[in-house]
Amino acid sequence: MANPDNSKYNYMLENNTKYMNLTALSFGDRRITYEEMHDRIEKYAKLLYSKGVREGDIIGVMALNTPESVYLLYALDIIGAVVVGLSPLDNAEKVRQDIEMVRPKMVISVDMCYSNIKEAEKALNFSTILYSPLESVDDLKMRLGYKLIQISKGNFKIARDANLKQLVKQDHSGIVLPPSAYTKDQLTDILFTGGSTGVHKGVDLAGNGLNSVVEGMNSIFPAEPGMVHLGNIPIGHMAYGRMIMHYALSNNMELALTLKALPSDFYDEIVRTHANAAVGGPPHWVSLIEQKGDIFVPNSKIKPGSLSELHYATSGGEAKKASTDKAINEALLAGGSDAVLGDGLGATETWASMMINNGKIHTPGTIGEPISTIEVKLINPDTGLECKQGEKGLLHVSGPTIMLGYHNNPEETAKVIKVDEDGKRWANIGDYLQQQENGEYKYVGRQKRNFVSGIENIYPEQLENLLLQIPEIREAVITPIPDEMVQFIPRYHISLYSKDIDINELENKINLLVSTKLGENWLPGSIVYYDKPLERMANSKVNISYYTEMDKKALEDGSLSNDEAKSSRMSRI
């Protein structure tokens, strides 16, 4: 592999030199070789330079997973611009909030999202370049239909110099790009997150950090030139998607881009692209199974042999559920895959991946081992001392992958980044882990979600996973209800597969299981049942804020009572 202490683009280019004839990107029926991709990236860099983009400029990019988005991201890296990932899934208010935080010189956006930046463009004085997500689709009828829809919605600009397609047609061969001097740990990207403190923030990241993640990933996953990796995770605004893109392309793999990223499309896209490796959140992998009576079985749509080319399957984004693992692996096997579902832990603050269980070489139920380019330690938050093996502690990470800091926010940065006596920077990730005897790690829960009930620490993820052992329960979210005497009392939000069940019988099952496995302080003060899946955010994670808002309203209108649960806890204090 190339030296990771380089720009993202030069690191990728150096790794690609011997493989220029291989397919780099696929999109529908389109196949783009590494040679074609690099030619296109250089052309995009020249046209952006002709539009005034310079080293150090802050440029917003609102992208979908298309070849043009890949060209743009690496072209900006060639120039040395700072790329800000804006989400095409956000509404105008959220996009404006992000733009106001970073004040970009320009925003490059898929045209379908132009309505979300129109007002901000005028008020905040930045220029805009638009492009179609169907630019690389050969179906003329589909492209024309899409264009008419965008015109009807006002998602267009008449000026030719604001249209990427028109700019690409211009001759930029005479433009000579000045060399962009590489500086280690220099700001190259800003991505947005709630982080470990729950405050919306911009995360300042360095390009060599992403290169180091690729190096570390290679210590766990065997990446071979020509392998096909499904490109379904958003590459524009999510660290996880950007990491997968850079990992695949720096390892001379084929990145099979798709606009169909929903769990309902997951199986079909794996099959269509002949993917050898795929990642997704738990809802993506759960789409491969269905419930039959009290058990989970492979989804009836899975055809024998249809997944025979899939060798690596990884879950990420949120903790996967042990209750569905067995059925998912049976579904993979039913499709002819030799993959075993792995798991990973990542954060925007570390360019995504930190820990990986690749499914084949690690213990089920763990998040595997740290990637080779980071150091980790678990810290007891009460004592500040490093935990012994088997003790639960907060994950701290050091290495080139960790963020430079939160954008223009030293207060929030200071909450997460600490420098030790040797001058080494450590990031408090905000996750509780537990190291096993074999050196692998088990995920316990988020620091921000932990709460005390009575005299005991409650870890919501641990409780949620336990509840999923009950066949009637599809999903569960645990929220804390504040109490002046016992601090907090758990409230269970439970999604059921069917509402036609005996609730009293179910609650007896819940109480017996929880009290036996975790203790009486983990029992609910109240339970809310739903006959549909839980609400999720755009990144597919369960929208916990949605349920905490419901709790707040219930407290305000007096419909929530925890008297019985409170008395039970008081008797044990």
N, C-alpha and C positions, 0 to 999 in steps of 0.2 A: 504493500500500500504506500501511497505518497505520504509526504510529511504533513501532518495535520496542522502544523503552524503555518498556515497559508490562508488565502481567501477561499471561500466556499467554491467558487468557480474554478480557480486554478487547481485546487485539491481534486475536484471531480475530473477536470481535463487531464491531469497527469495520470490518473487511474484509468482513463478511457483510451489512452494513446494506442494501445495494441488491439483495441476492440471496436474500431470505428465502423466496421461493417455489420456489427450486431444491431438488433432492434433496441432502441432506447425507449421509445414511447409508442404505445398503441392507443388508438382512440376510435372506437367503432371499427370500421374496416381499414382505417388509415394506419400505416406502419411507417415509423420515422427512425432512420438509423442514427447512430451516434454522430457520424459525420454530418448528416443533415441537421441534427439538433444543434450541434456546435456552430455550424454556419448560420443557422437561424438566430441563435442567441447573439452572435456577433453583430448581425444585421440589426437586431432590436437595440443593441447597445448603441450603435451609431445613430439610429433614428432618435433615440431618447436623448443622446448627447446633442443632436441637432435641435432638439426642443428645449435645450437649456438645462438639462439635468446634469449636475456636477457632483464631484466627490463631496460627501458630507451632507448633501441635501436630504431632507426628510420627505419621502415619497410614500403616500398611502396606496395600497393595492387591495382592491376588493375583487377577489378571484374565485372562480370555480375550477374544478379539476379538468382542465383542457390543455392541449399543447401550448397554446399562446401564453397561458399563465406560467408554465415552466420557463418559456423563453424570457418572459418579463422579469421573473424573479432572479434568474441568473444574469441577465443583462444589467440589471441595476447593481448587482454585486460586482460586475466587471468595472463599472464606472466608479464604484465606491460609495454609492448612495445608501442611505439608511432606509430599509424597507419596513413600513408599518402595515401589519396585517389587520385589515378591516373585514368584518364579517358580513357576507351577503345575506345572512339569515337574520340580522338585526333590523329593527325598525329605524326610521329617520332620527328619532330622539337619541337612541343608543349610539348610532353612528356619529352624530354630531358631538356627543359627549367624548368619544374617542378622538375625533378630529380636533376638538378644542384643546384636549390634553397635549397633543403633540405638534399642532400647527404645521401641517405639511405644506411644502411648496407646490405639490401636484398630487392629484389622486387619479390613479388608473383603475378603471372599474368596468366590470361586465355591464353592458348597457341596460339590462333588465333591472339593475339597482340604482340607476341614475336618479330616479325620483327621491331616493333616500338621501342624496347629497346635494340636490339642486339648491335648496335654501342655504345650506352651509357654504356652498361654493360662493354665493354672492356675499354672504355675511363675513366669511373668514378669508376671502381673497386668495383662493388657490385656483390653479388651472386644472382642467380635466381632460383625460383621454379615455374614450369609450371603445369597447370591443365586444363582439358577439361571442357567446360561449359555443355557438354552432359554426364558428369560422372554419373548423377543420372537418365538418360534416359534409359529405359529398352529395347528400340528398338536397337538390335545388329547391324542390317543392317545400320541404320542411324548413329550409332556411328562409324562403320567401314568406311563408306563413308566420314564422317567428318574428321576422322584421316588421310585418304589418301590425302584429300585436303590439310591439314595442312603440311603433309610431302612434298607434291609437292611444297609448298610455303616456305619451310624451317623453319616452325614454330614448331620446336622440338629440344630437347637436348637428346643426347644418354645416358648421365650419369644417372644412376638410382636414385641417390640422388638429382637430379634436377627435378624429376617427382613426383608430389604429390600422384598419384595413387600408385606408387611403395612404397613410404614412408609410406603410410597408412597401407600397407600390413605387414610392419615390426612390430616386437614385441617391444613395448615401455612400457610395464607394469612395468618394473623395475625402470623406471625413477620417481623420486620423485620431484615434482615441489616445489621449495622454496616458502614460503608465500610472496606474493607481498604486501608490506605495502601500504595501501591506504593513500594518502595525498590529502586533499581537494584542489581544484583548481589547480591540477597538470596537466601539458600537457599530453594529451592522444591521440589527433587526430590533423592532419593538413589537411585542405581542401582548395581548391583554388578558388579564386574569383577575380572579377574586383573591388568589393567593391563600396563604394560611391564615390570614387575619380577616378575610371576608370583605375587604375593601376593594372596589374596582380600581385596578392599577395597570399601568404600562410596564412591561418587563423589558429592561435593556439587556440585550444579548450580543455576544461576540461570535463572528463566523467561525473562528477556530474552535470554539466550544462545540458547534454542531459537527465539525469534522471529528472531534474527539469522541462524540457519541457514536459516530459510525465506526470508529476504531474499536470502541468498547463493545458495540453490538457484535462485531465480528468475532469476539472472543466467546460468544455464546451461540450464535447462529452461523452455520456453514453457508456462506453466500457464494454462489458459483455464477460466472458469466453465462448469460443466456437464460437464467431462471426467470420466471414470470412472477412479479409481485403485484397483487391487486392494489390499485391506487384509488381507494374509495374514501379514505380519511381526508377531509378538507386540507389542501396544501397551502392555502393563502393565509389563514388566520389562526390555525391550530398548530402548536409546536409538534404534536404527535404526527400530524399529516406531513409537515415540512420535513421532519426527521425521516419518515418512511421514504419520501421522495429522494432525499439526499443519500440515504442508505442504499436504496436500489440503484440509483444512477451512478454512485461512486463505486459500486461493486459490479458494474457492467451488466446489470439485470435489465429486463424489460419491465417498465412501469406501465401497467395496463390501466389507463385513466378511465374513470367512469363518472357520469353525472347521476347515476342511480345508486345513491349511497344509503338508502333506507334499509332497515332490517328485512323488509318484505322483498327487496331486490337481491339480497345478499347471495343466496344460493345460486340464483340464475346468473349473476355476474361472475361468480367463481367458475361456474361451468362454461360460460361463454368465453371468458378470457383464458381458459386453460391455466388458471393460476396455480403456481407451485407453493406460494405462500400468501397468506391473507391475515389481516388483523381487523378487529371490530370490537365494539363494546359488547357487554353481555347480551343486550337485546338482539344483536346481529346473530350471535351463536345460538341463542334460544330459539330463533326462527327456524332452526333445523330440526326442532322437536315439537311434539304436541302431546297433550294429555289424553290418556285413555283410562277412564275410571280414576283410580288412585295413583296411577303411575305415569311417568313420562316415557314416551317411545319416539323413535325416529319419525320425522314428518313424512306423511304418506307420499309427498311429491318427490322425495329423493329417489332417484333411479339408480339401480345397481351399476357400478362402474363410472358414474358421472363425476365422481370426485377423485378418481384414481390418480390424477396429476397433482393433487394437493398434498404436500408433504409437511408443511408447517402451518399451524393454526394458533393464533395468539389473541387473547382477550386483554383489553385495557380500557382505561377511561374511568372505570369504577370497579369495585370488588365484584368478582363473579361469584355465583352462588353454587356451593357444593351440592345442593339438592338436585341440580340439573346437569352437573358435570358428566355423570355416568351415561345419561341418555344422549348427551351431545357427542360423546366419544363413540357411542353405539351408532349414532347417525352418520358420523364420519366414516366409520367402518362399513356401514351399509352402503355408502356411496363409493366404496372401494379405496378410501384414503388410508394411508398409513400414519397420518398425523394424529397426535394426541394433544388436546386443547391445553395450551400453556397460559401463562398469566404474566402480567408485567405491572410495574409501578413506575410512574413518571410524574413530572411536574413541568409546567411552563418555565419555572425558574431554573430548570436544569436541561433545557432543550429536550424535554420529554424523558426518554428512558433512563432509569437508574438501576432497577432490578428486573431480571427476566427469568422466568421459568419457561424453557422452550418446549415443554411438554414431553420430551423424549429422554432427557438426561437428569431431570430434577424430580423431587418428591411431589406427588400430587398434594394439593392443599397449601403449598407454599408459593411465594413469589420468586423462588429461586435464589440467584446470587447477584451481587452487584456487577455491573459491566466493568471491564478491566481498567478503564480510564478514570475512575473515581475512587475516593476513599470514603468509608462510611463508619459511623459510630452511633451507638444508641445512648441517649443521655436521660437520666432520671430527672424530670423537671423540678422535683422537690429538693433534691440534694445538689443538682448540677454535676453529679459524678457519672462517669461512664458505667453503663450497666454490665453486669456479668451475663454470661450465656444463660438463656432461659428467662431472663427478666424483661418485662415490657419497658420500652423506652422510646423517646422521641428520636426519629431519624435525623441525623446531621450528615451533610455531604460536603466534601471538598474536592476540588479539581477544576480543570479548565472548562467544564461544561456548565458550571453554575453562573447565574446571572451576574451582570455588572452591578445591578441595583434596580430599584423601581424608578421609573422615569420622573425626574424632577421631584422626587418624594423621599428625601433623606430620613424622615421620621419612620415611614413604613419600612424602608430598607434596613434601618438600625434594629427593627424588631426581628428581622430574619437573618441578617448577615452579622457574624461575629468573627473577630480576628483573634487567634490564640497567641500564646507567648512566643511562638516561633514565626509569627507573621503570616500564618496560613489562614485563609478565609474559609469559614464553614457556614453553610446555609441550613437553617432549621426548617425542614420540609413540612413539619406539622402533622406527620403521620406516626402513629405508634406501631412499632414492630417488635418482634420477639425472635431472637436468633436460636435456631434449633441445634441439636448436638452435631449434626452433619455440616454445620456452617451455613446452611440455607436459612432464609428468613420467612417468617409468617406474618401476614398483615393482621393488625388488631383493629385499627380504626383511626379516624381523624382527631387531632387534638381539639379542634374547634367544635366537634360534635360530642365530645365527651362531656358528661355532667355527673354531678353527685346526687344520689337519691338516698336520703337517710345517712348512712355511714359508708356508702359504697360507691365507687366509681362505676358508671354505666357506659359501656361502649356500644353505641347504637348499631354499628355494622355487625358486631358479633351477635347481637340479639336478632337482627334482621335475618342473618343467615340461619340461625337456629329455627326461627319461625317457618322458614321455607321447607323444613323437613315435614311439615304438615301438608298432606296432599291437596287439601282444599284451598290453600293459600297460594296465590300467584305471585304477589309482591308485597313487601312491607316496608314502611318507613317509620322510624321511631323519633318522636319529637319530645323535647323537655318542656314541661309546664312548670313555671316558677311557683315556689311556695315559700312563705316566710319562715316556716319551721323546719322543713326537711330539704330545703334548697330547690330540688326539682323532683317531679314525678313523671314517669314515662307515659306518653300517650301513643297508642299503636294506630297507625293508619294502614289498613289491610285491604288489598285488592284480592277479591275472590274469583275463582274460575266460574262459579255458579252461585246465584243468590238463592237457589232452591235447596238450601241445606238447613239443618237444625243448628241455629246459632248457639243455643245453650250447650249442646254437645261439643261444638267447636271450641267454645270458651273453656270448657272443662279440659279439653286436649291442650289448649294453649297454656292454661294455668299449671297443669301437671308438668308439661315439658319444661317450661321456663323455671318454675320453682325447683325442679329436680336438677336441671343442668346448670342453672346460673344463680338461683337463690331468690328469695321472696322480694328483695328490694328491686328486682328487675321486672316484677309484675306490673301490669298497666293500672293506671288510675282510671283510664277510659279507653275505649276502642271505637274507631270509626271504620265502617266497612264500605267498600266500593265494588260495584259489579263490572268495572272496566279497568284497564291498565292505569297505573299511576301516571300523573302528569310528568312530562319530561321537558328538559330544555333543548335548545337547538343542537347541542353537542351529544344528545341522547342520554345524558345523566338525569336521574330523577330530580325533579325540581323541588328540593326540600323547602325552599322559601315559600312556595305555594301553600304547603301544609302548615308551616309556622304562622302564616297569615291567617289561615283558617282557625288555628288555635287562638290567635289574638282576638279574632271576632267572637269566637265562642266564649272567651273569658269576659269580653266586654258586654255581651248580651246575657250573661249568666246561665248559659246552657251547658256549661262544663263544670262538673263537681268531682273533686278528688278526696272527699271527706273520708271514705272508707280506706282508701290506699294510704292516706296521710296518717290515720290512726294506727294502721298496721306498722308503718315505719317508725312512728314515735315510740311504739312499745319496744322497739329493738335498739333505740338510741341510749 
